[in-house]
């Protein structure tokens, strides 16, 4: 028996995602402009031309999506 979940619509965060992204970009620009020690400190955490803080943040962004993968469907796709 297939049970369908009701779609609640998109959340406040999802509706305002463009504004969140713009705010983060502006925060990054302002930090670089007015607190140059922050980027200089983050630049020290680099290995093989890969920024470790950026790599960690990208992994944290992708990990929740990986948890939602239906691996049975992936196996059957091949």
C-alpha positions as CSV (number, residue, x, y, z in Angstrom):
1,X,0.0,0.0,0.0
2,X,1.4,3.3,-1.1
3,X,0.9,6.2,1.4
4,X,1.4,9.7,0.0
5,X,2.7,12.4,2.3
6,X,0.9,15.8,2.1
7,X,3.2,18.5,0.7
8,X,3.3,21.2,3.3
9,X,4.8,23.7,0.8
10,X,8.1,25.4,1.1
11,X,9.5,26.7,4.4
12,X,10.3,30.2,5.3
13,X,14.0,29.5,4.8
14,X,13.4,28.0,1.4
15,X,11.2,30.9,0.3
16,X,13.9,33.4,1.3
17,X,17.0,31.4,0.2
18,X,18.0,34.0,-2.4
19,X,18.1,36.6,0.4
20,X,20.1,34.3,2.6
21,X,22.7,33.7,-0.2
22,X,22.9,37.5,-0.9
23,X,23.4,38.2,2.8
24,X,26.1,35.7,3.1
25,X,27.9,37.1,0.0
26,X,27.7,40.6,1.5
27,X,28.9,39.3,4.8
28,X,31.9,37.7,3.1
29,X,32.7,40.9,1.2
30,X,32.4,43.0,4.4
31,X,34.6,40.7,6.4
32,X,37.3,40.7,3.8
33,X,37.1,44.5,3.5
34,X,37.0,45.4,7.2
35,X,38.5,42.4,9.1
36,X,41.3,41.2,6.8
37,X,42.8,38.9,9.5
38,X,39.9,36.5,9.1
39,X,40.6,35.6,5.4
40,X,44.4,35.6,6.2
41,X,43.8,33.1,9.0
42,X,41.6,30.9,6.9
43,X,44.1,30.9,4.1
44,X,46.6,29.2,6.4
45,X,44.4,26.1,6.6
46,X,45.1,24.9,3.1
47,X,46.4,21.6,1.9
48,X,47.4,20.8,-1.8
49,X,45.7,24.0,-2.9
50,X,42.4,23.0,-1.2
51,X,40.9,25.2,1.5
52,X,40.1,22.9,4.4
53,X,37.4,25.2,5.9
54,X,35.7,25.4,2.4
55,X,36.0,21.6,2.0
56,X,34.4,21.0,5.4
57,X,31.5,23.4,4.6
58,X,30.9,21.9,1.2
59,X,30.8,18.4,2.8
60,X,28.3,19.7,5.5
61,X,26.2,21.1,2.7
62,X,26.1,17.8,0.7
63,X,25.9,15.3,3.6
64,X,22.2,15.8,4.3
65,X,21.4,15.1,0.7
66,X,23.4,11.9,0.8
67,X,21.3,10.7,3.8
68,X,18.2,11.0,1.7
69,X,19.5,8.8,-1.2
70,X,17.5,5.6,-1.7
71,X,20.4,3.2,-2.3
72,X,18.1,0.5,-3.5
73,X,17.0,2.7,-6.3
74,X,20.6,3.6,-7.1
75,X,21.4,-0.2,-7.3
76,X,18.5,-0.9,-9.6
77,X,19.3,2.1,-11.8
78,X,22.4,0.3,-13.1
